[in-house]
Amino acid sequence: MSSPDMLLDILRAELRATGITYKMLAERIAMSESSIKRMFGQKDMTLSRLAQICQAAGIALEDVLRRAADARPRAATLTLLQENALVANPRLLLMAICCLGHWTLEQVLETYRLTQAECIGLLVELDRLGVIELKPLNRYTLRVSNAFRWLPDGPVQRFFGQHVIGDYFNGRFDGAGETLMCLPARLSLASAAEVAERIHQLAADLARLHRNDRRLAPQERDGFTLLVGFRSWELAAFTALRRQPEAASAAAAPLNGSPSSETASSGTTTIGPAVSG
């Protein structure tokens, strides 16, 4: 769907939500109802007319434009070429991460020892790479979706593995608002997919809270990082203690050759670390 089509579809939905009919709108902007219907039907409307309709209907034009931008299809991952470009320049990677966190240019400048000229140059490079779309006044919109994630075992994940994870876990996780959990479980693939979906929702919630807290003074905010991993895995030291299939069958067999009362009544019970898939 093209951007003009999307804009008018969103405007029509906004009019419907506010209870404004084509007839009511025609009276407010001194046009015939048939002309209004034709504009929406043919999806042919100038920007000035769009602004006029929004004003007459009490709808913020900025909201319509923002919803249209948010509705555009966006990539869930970057390409290998894009990720390689980011890890080749740590400052560019830093700016990309800030953009993914919806930081403003002002927030970057107040946090890191980067000049305004450096930051603008990095934003221009991210725009060239297709990570963001740079707007006037050094604002930007992301060209990736809310479900964005780095390429599995891609350049950025490998960079994190080499330089980030050890430093990140070299902490006590006992400060205000901090926590560390390692929760093993045996799950079906469907349940694992549900957990992964909730993790993505948690990431969206974090981005929302970050946006909401922008209005606070810098001294009222601190830098927090959410590092989440979820996969089928077992510590190698535990895997080494696993019984081989033949040994496990022999160990589970009753000594007298008859089914045990526990097995007959409730099925086999597995005791041990439930951290593998």
C-alpha positions in Angstrom: 0.0 0.0 0.0 1.4 3.4 -1.0 1.8 6.2 1.6 -1.1 8.4 0.2 -3.4 5.4 0.3 -2.3 4.6 3.9 -2.8 8.2 5.0 -6.4 8.3 3.7 -7.2 4.9 5.2 -5.9 6.1 8.6 -7.8 9.4 8.3 -11.0 7.5 7.4 -10.5 5.3 10.5 -10.0 8.4 12.7 -13.1 10.0 11.3 -15.1 6.9 12.0 -13.7 6.6 15.5 -14.8 10.2 16.3 -18.2 9.6 14.8 -17.8 12.1 12.0 -19.7 11.2 8.8 -18.9 12.4 5.3 -22.0 14.6 5.5 -20.9 16.2 8.7 -17.4 16.7 7.3 -18.8 18.3 4.1 -20.8 20.8 6.1 -17.7 21.8 8.2 -15.4 22.4 5.2 -18.1 23.8 2.8 -17.9 21.0 0.2 -20.5 18.6 -1.1 -20.8 15.2 0.4 -20.3 13.6 -3.1 -17.0 15.5 -3.4 -15.9 14.2 -0.1 -16.8 10.6 -1.0 -15.0 11.0 -4.3 -11.8 12.2 -2.6 -11.7 9.3 -0.3 -12.8 6.8 -3.0 -10.2 7.9 -5.5 -7.7 8.5 -2.7 -6.8 11.8 -4.3 -6.2 14.6 -1.7 -3.7 17.4 -1.4 -1.8 17.9 1.8 -3.5 21.2 2.4 -6.9 19.5 2.1 -5.7 16.8 4.4 -4.7 19.4 7.0 -8.1 21.2 6.6 -10.0 18.0 7.2 -8.0 17.2 10.2 -8.5 20.6 11.7 -12.3 20.5 11.0 -12.6 17.1 12.6 -10.4 17.9 15.6 -7.8 15.3 14.6 -4.1 16.0 15.0 -2.4 15.8 11.6 0.8 14.8 13.3 -1.0 11.7 14.7 -2.2 10.7 11.3 1.2 11.1 9.8 2.8 9.2 12.6 0.4 6.3 12.4 1.0 6.1 8.6 4.8 6.0 9.3 4.4 3.3 11.9 2.2 1.2 9.6 4.9 1.0 6.9 6.5 -2.5 6.5 9.8 -2.6 8.3 12.6 -5.1 8.5 12.9 -7.3 11.6 16.7 -7.6 11.1 19.5 -5.8 9.4 21.5 -7.3 6.6 24.9 -8.9 7.0 26.4 -5.9 5.3 24.7 -3.4 7.6 25.8 -5.3 10.8 29.4 -5.5 9.5 29.4 -1.8 9.0 28.2 -1.2 12.6 30.8 -3.4 14.3 33.6 -1.9 12.2 33.0 1.4 13.9 32.1 1.2 17.7 30.8 4.8 17.7 28.5 3.9 14.9 27.3 0.8 16.8 26.8 3.0 19.9 24.7 5.5 17.9 22.7 2.6 16.3 21.9 1.2 19.8 20.9 4.6 21.0 18.6 5.0 18.0 17.1 1.6 18.6 16.4 2.8 22.2 14.7 6.0 20.8 17.3 8.3 22.2 17.2 11.9 21.0 20.4 13.7 19.9 20.3 15.7 23.1 20.3 12.6 25.2 23.3 11.2 23.4 25.2 14.4 23.8 24.5 14.6 27.5 25.5 11.0 28.1 28.6 10.4 25.9 31.7 12.4 25.0 30.7 12.9 21.5 30.4 16.3 19.7 27.3 17.4 18.0 29.1 17.3 14.6 30.2 13.7 15.4 26.7 12.6 16.3 25.2 14.2 13.2 27.8 12.5 11.1 26.9 9.1 12.7 23.2 9.7 12.1 23.9 10.5 8.4 25.8 7.2 8.1 23.0 5.3 9.8 20.6 6.9 7.3 22.9 5.9 4.4 22.9 2.3 5.7 19.2 2.2 5.9 18.9 1.8 9.7 17.1 5.1 10.2 15.5 7.8 8.1 17.0 11.1 9.1 14.5 14.0 9.5 14.9 17.8 9.8 16.3 19.1 13.1 18.3 15.9 13.5 15.2 13.9 14.3 14.8 10.4 12.8 12.5 7.4 12.4 13.6 3.8 12.6 13.5 1.7 9.5 13.3 -1.5 11.5 10.2 -3.0 13.2 9.4 -3.1 16.9 10.2 -6.9 16.7 13.8 -6.1 15.6 16.6 -8.4 16.6 20.2 -8.8 15.7 21.1 -11.6 13.2 21.6 -15.0 15.0 25.3 -15.5 15.3 25.8 -12.4 13.2 28.5 -9.8 13.5 26.8 -7.8 16.3 25.9 -10.9 18.3 29.5 -12.1 18.0 30.8 -8.7 19.0 28.5 -8.8 22.1 29.8 -12.3 22.9 33.4 -11.1 22.8 33.2 -7.7 24.4 29.9 -7.3 26.2 28.7 -10.4 28.1 31.7 -10.8 30.3 31.7 -7.1 31.3 27.9 -7.2 31.8 27.9 -10.2 34.2 30.9 -8.8 36.1 28.4 -7.2 38.4 26.5 -8.0 41.6 23.0 -7.3 40.2 22.0 -6.1 43.7 21.6 -2.4 43.0 18.3 -0.5 43.0 16.1 -1.9 40.3 18.5 -4.6 39.3 17.9 -8.3 39.2 19.5 -11.5 37.8 17.6 -14.8 37.2 18.5 -18.1 35.6 15.3 -20.1 35.3 15.5 -23.7 33.9 12.3 -25.3 32.5 11.3 -28.2 30.2 8.9 -26.8 27.6 7.2 -27.7 24.4 8.1 -25.8 21.3 4.7 -24.0 21.5 5.4 -22.9 25.1 8.9 -21.8 24.2 7.5 -19.7 21.4 5.1 -18.1 23.8 8.0 -17.2 26.2 9.9 -15.7 23.2 6.9 -13.6 22.3 6.6 -12.3 25.8 10.3 -11.3 25.8 9.7 -9.3 22.6 6.8 -7.6 24.5 9.1 -6.9 27.4 11.5 -5.2 25.0 8.6 -3.1 23.7 7.6 -2.1 27.2 11.2 -1.1 28.0 11.2 1.2 24.9 7.9 2.7 26.0 9.2 3.4 29.5 12.3 5.0 28.0 10.2 7.3 25.9 8.0 8.2 28.8 10.9 9.1 31.1 12.5 11.5 28.6 10.6 14.3 30.2 12.5 13.7 33.5 15.6 15.6 34.4 18.9 13.9 33.6 19.7 13.4 37.3 16.4 11.5 37.8 17.4 8.8 35.2 20.2 6.2 35.1 21.4 3.9 32.4 19.9 0.4 32.6 20.5 -2.5 30.1 18.3 -5.5 29.7 20.2 -8.5 28.4 17.9 -11.5 27.7 18.8 -14.9 26.3 16.4 -17.8 25.9 17.4 -21.0 24.1 17.6 -24.8 24.4 20.8 -25.2 26.5 22.4 -27.2 29.3 25.6 -26.5 31.1 28.3 -28.7 29.7 29.2 -30.0 33.2 25.6 -31.2 33.6 25.5 -32.7 30.2 28.6 -34.8 31.0 26.6 -36.4 33.9 23.7 -37.4 31.7 23.1 -41.2 31.4 23.4 -42.8 28.0 20.1 -44.1 26.7 21.0 -47.8 27.4 22.2 -46.9 30.9 19.2 -44.8 31.6 16.9 -47.7 30.6 18.7 -50.1 32.8 18.8 -47.8 35.8 15.0 -47.1 35.5 14.0 -50.9 35.3 12.6 -52.3 38.5 14.8 -54.9 40.2 12.0 -57.5 40.4 11.0 -57.0 36.8 7.6 -55.6 37.6 6.4 -52.0 37.2 6.9 -49.9 40.2 3.8 -48.4 42.0 4.9 -44.9 41.1 5.3 -45.6 37.4 2.0 -47.4 37.3 0.1 -44.7 39.0 1.6 -41.4 37.8 4.0 -42.1 34.9 7.8 -41.7 34.8 9.1 -38.9 37.0 12.3 -37.2 35.9 14.4 -35.6 38.5 17.3 -33.3 37.6 18.2 -30.0 36.0 15.5 -29.1 33.4 17.5 -26.7 31.3 17.8 -28.4 28.0 15.2 -28.5 25.2 
